[in-house]
Amino acid sequence: MKTATLEVLEPEEKIFGSKTVGSYFVREFVDGEHMGGSFFKTEQEAKDHIKEFVDPEVWEYNENKQVS
């Protein structure tokens, strides 16, 4: 199952020792294993990416619980 987490970064926070391109970090998981991630400038961009990445039933559950 594909899942993802959304992390809001602190101003000037560094990831892996480097500044990031955006303040929102999406971590991607497949069957619970971390597979990668991406940075986004806006929360909406990050959520749009998550919606495309995760399995549809995961997104639907999160939308119904108002957690995404």
C-alpha positions in Angstrom: 0.0 0.0 0.0 1.2 3.5 -0.8 1.1 6.0 1.9 2.6 9.4 2.6 3.3 11.9 5.4 3.3 15.7 5.2 5.8 17.5 7.4 5.8 21.3 7.8 9.4 22.5 8.2 10.6 25.2 10.4 12.0 28.4 8.8 15.7 27.8 7.8 15.4 24.1 8.8 17.9 21.9 6.9 17.2 18.3 5.8 20.2 16.0 5.2 22.3 19.1 5.9 20.9 21.3 3.1 18.4 24.0 2.8 15.2 22.9 1.0 13.3 24.3 -2.0 10.1 24.5 0.1 8.6 24.4 3.5 6.6 21.2 3.0 8.2 17.8 3.0 6.2 14.8 1.7 7.7 11.4 2.7 6.6 8.5 0.5 6.1 4.9 1.7 5.3 1.6 0.0 4.2 -1.2 2.2 5.6 0.8 5.2 9.0 1.2 3.7 10.3 4.7 3.1 10.9 5.1 -0.6 11.6 8.8 -1.1 10.3 12.3 -0.7 9.7 15.7 -2.2 9.7 19.3 -1.1 7.0 21.8 -2.0 6.6 25.5 -1.6 2.9 25.4 -0.7 0.7 23.1 1.4 -1.7 22.7 -1.5 1.1 21.5 -3.8 2.1 19.0 -1.2 -1.4 17.7 -0.8 -2.0 17.5 -4.5 1.2 15.3 -4.8 0.0 13.1 -1.9 -3.4 12.6 -3.6 -1.6 11.4 -6.7 0.8 9.2 -4.9 -1.2 7.3 -2.3 -3.7 4.5 -2.9 -7.2 5.9 -3.4 -8.6 4.2 -0.3 -5.9 5.9 1.9 -6.8 9.4 0.5 -10.6 8.7 0.9 -10.1 7.6 4.5 -8.0 10.7 5.3 -10.5 13.1 3.6 -13.4 11.6 5.6 -11.5 12.0 8.8 -10.3 15.5 7.8 -6.7 14.4 8.2 -4.4 14.5 5.2 
